[in-house]
C-alpha cells in the first residue's frame, strides 16, 4: 500500500522536483492508521500472529482459541497501547525517510522503480529501529503469553515493565533485527512494485512515454497499491521468524536465545518449508484492508479537507 502523503518526486520541464511533505497529510495518515488497526486491522494481526506462533493450527482453530482467550476483545489483544502507539507514529517515520531517500535516489539517476525500492528500504529500517521494534514485540507478547484467570491477569504495562527491569532495552526490543528485515523487504517490495504498477497504468493511459505530471485516479491508485501490497507477502518467512523470536510460547527443545538463523533452523526442523508460510492468508487480508483505508480512504478525506480549505478562501 502506498501511504497517504508520500512525497513522490515529480518531473517538471525535464527536472526533478521534491514535493514538500504535508503535515495535514501526516495527520490524516495517522488518523487512518488508527482507524485501520482499530477496526479490522488488529483482528487480522492477532490471527496472523497466532498462526505464525502456533504453526500446527489452522485459521478456524486460531479463531476459536482467540475467542476463548477473551471473547471478541481477544481479537484486539495488544491494541492499547502498543498498536495505537505504532499506528500513530510509523506513518510519519516512513513518509519522512522514504520521501528523502527516494528523491535522492532519483537525483542520482535511479528509475522510479529502483528509487521506490531504495526509499522503501530506508523507510522500513527507520520504522523498525524507532517506533515499531518494541511495539511489535509487545503486541506479539500479548497474543502469545499465558493469560491468567479473570481477576488475576497482569496488565500489559506491568508485563512490559517487568521485561524492561529484567532484560533492559534489548529485552523490550527482542527480535528487532527481524522486524527491520521484514520492514525493509516489505516496503521495498510495496514501494517498488507499486511504482512498477503505476508505470504500467500510466503507459496504458498515456502511451509509451508516461506523463508523470498527471496524477492517477483513485481507482488506478488502488489497483497499483493492490499489486504492491499483495505481491509483497513473498517475505512471509521473515514474518514467521520474527513472530517466533518474539513469541512467549514455551516448547520442548526451543532455544532460549534466538538469532534469525537459529530461529529459521528451529522452524524448518519442526514444521518444514510450509511452516514459513503460516499466517500468510490473514496477512494478505490485512494488506487489502490497509490498502482500502490508506489509499481510497486517504483520498476521500484529503478531498474533503481540500473542499473546506477552498470554501474558506
Helices and strands as residue ranges (DSSP letters): E 10-12, E 15-17, H 23-36, I 37-41, H 42-53, H 59-70, G 71-76, I 79-83, H 84-107, H 112-127, I 128-132, H 133-144, H 156-172, H 176-206, H 218-231, G 232-235, H 236-246, H 260-271, G 273-277, H 280-291, I 292-297, H 298-312
